[in-house]
Amino acid sequence: MSDDRLIVALDVPTALQGLELTQQIGDAVNFYKIGLGMLTGGGLALANELKQEHGKRIFLDMKLFDIGATVEAAVRGLAQYDLDFLTVHGDPHVVRAAKEGAAGSDLKILGVTILTSLDRADLDAGMIVAGAVPELVVERAARALDAGADGVIASPREAAAIRALPQAEGRLIVTPGVRPTGTALGDQKRVATPATAIADGADHIVVGRPVWTSEDPRAAATAILAEMGSPQAILPNRE
């Protein structure tokens, strides 16, 4: 049986390529992320097919951000797909609106803190408030959780500090920016290995490029699962 703590990101252009990738991986992985990059390539159709016809769990990574009424309407529409996770920006008004839109469904709303591809220089360029990135991530996580988020998205480097928050009790921490030992960082800047992310309190890790660029995606996913099951990854899934 696959370990649902691993979420493989289907960061390929089209639904057909995404479906082919899941077929190559087979039963080794049960949880997939579909993001904006595939939205115009049939992403929602693939999400529905994988969920309804193949029994997979689906994380829809839309990172929604807008006025409350618009976010609520968008989430209400997406909730009809019976998916598992949906990302919105972690701003409290966005989280509250998303939770209203998801009411009555099992869709979990995850608040994005600060993208794992950003560092302090990027935040300065965007005129984001001064402060160390880890401290800002933890503060944004706390505010998103106070607003009702079912969990947060953060880099594995901040997972332990977020897990220590009182608000994080019973909530999910999902960490992109995870790279298996020996693989390239790509566009990620705040990274950790699968074992470290789990040990530091992540409930789920998201891995994309190291799997879908591999000549053998199933073997790549299996290696990540083995690393997650190593003695260094001592904390169980809290979900």
ChimeraX attribute file (.defattr): number of C-alpha atoms within 10 A of each C-alpha:
attribute: neighborCount
match mode: 1-to-1
recipient: residues
	/A:1	7
	/A:2	13
	/A:3	17
	/A:4	20
	/A:5	22
	/A:6	23
	/A:7	24
	/A:8	27
	/A:9	25
	/A:10	25
	/A:11	20
	/A:12	21
	/A:13	16
	/A:14	17
	/A:15	22
	/A:16	13
	/A:17	15
	/A:18	25
	/A:19	17
	/A:20	11
	/A:21	18
	/A:22	23
	/A:23	12
	/A:24	15
	/A:25	21
	/A:26	13
	/A:27	12
	/A:28	19
	/A:29	22
	/A:30	23
	/A:31	24
	/A:32	25
	/A:33	21
	/A:34	24
	/A:35	20
	/A:36	15
	/A:37	15
	/A:38	19
	/A:39	18
	/A:40	11
	/A:41	17
	/A:42	14
	/A:43	24
	/A:44	19
	/A:45	13
	/A:46	20
	/A:47	25
	/A:48	18
	/A:49	16
	/A:50	21
	/A:51	20
	/A:52	14
	/A:53	9
	/A:54	11
	/A:55	12
	/A:56	21
	/A:57	22
	/A:58	26
	/A:59	24
	/A:60	24
	/A:61	19
	/A:62	15
	/A:63	15
	/A:64	21
	/A:65	17
	/A:66	14
	/A:67	11
	/A:68	18
	/A:69	13
	/A:70	16
	/A:71	23
	/A:72	23
	/A:73	16
	/A:74	17
	/A:75	23
	/A:76	21
	/A:77	12
	/A:78	17
	/A:79	21
	/A:80	11
	/A:81	18
	/A:82	16
	/A:83	22
	/A:84	18
	/A:85	19
	/A:86	26
	/A:87	25
	/A:88	27
	/A:89	24
	/A:90	30
	/A:91	17
	/A:92	21
	/A:93	16
	/A:94	25
	/A:95	31
	/A:96	22
	/A:97	24
	/A:98	32
	/A:99	23
	/A:100	18
	/A:101	24
	/A:102	23
	/A:103	14
	/A:104	10
	/A:105	15
	/A:106	12
	/A:107	25
	/A:108	21
	/A:109	27
	/A:110	31
	/A:111	33
	/A:112	26
	/A:113	23
	/A:114	21
	/A:115	16
	/A:116	21
	/A:117	16
	/A:118	14
	/A:119	16
	/A:120	14
	/A:121	11
	/A:122	11
	/A:123	15
	/A:124	12
	/A:125	8
	/A:126	9
	/A:127	9
	/A:128	12
	/A:129	9
	/A:130	10
	/A:131	11
	/A:132	10
	/A:133	17
	/A:134	20
	/A:135	13
	/A:136	17
	/A:137	24
	/A:138	23
	/A:139	15
	/A:140	23
	/A:141	33
	/A:142	22
	/A:143	19
	/A:144	29
	/A:145	26
	/A:146	15
	/A:147	19
	/A:148	20
	/A:149	29
	/A:150	22
	/A:151	27
	/A:152	30
	/A:153	28
	/A:154	27
	/A:155	28
	/A:156	29
	/A:157	20
	/A:158	25
	/A:159	26
	/A:160	18
	/A:161	17
	/A:162	27
	/A:163	21
	/A:164	13
	/A:165	14
	/A:166	10
	/A:167	18
	/A:168	20
	/A:169	13
	/A:170	12
	/A:171	18
	/A:172	24
	/A:173	30
	/A:174	26
	/A:175	28
	/A:176	27
	/A:177	26
	/A:178	27
	/A:179	24
	/A:180	22
	/A:181	12
	/A:182	7
	/A:183	11
	/A:184	11
	/A:185	17
	/A:186	11
	/A:187	10
	/A:188	17
	/A:189	14
	/A:190	21
	/A:191	21
	/A:192	20
	/A:193	22
	/A:194	32
	/A:195	26
	/A:196	21
	/A:197	31
	/A:198	28
	/A:199	20
	/A:200	22
	/A:201	26
	/A:202	30
	/A:203	24
	/A:204	24
	/A:205	27
	/A:206	20
	/A:207	25
	/A:208	20
	/A:209	18
	/A:210	20
	/A:211	24
	/A:212	23
	/A:213	12
	/A:214	12
	/A:215	9
	/A:216	13
	/A:217	21
	/A:218	21
	/A:219	15
	/A:220	18
	/A:221	24
	/A:222	17
	/A:223	14
	/A:224	23
	/A:225	21
	/A:226	13
	/A:227	18
	/A:228	25
	/A:229	17
	/A:230	12
	/A:231	10
	/A:232	15
	/A:233	18
	/A:234	15
	/A:235	17
	/A:236	13
	/A:237	14
	/A:238	14
	/A:239	11
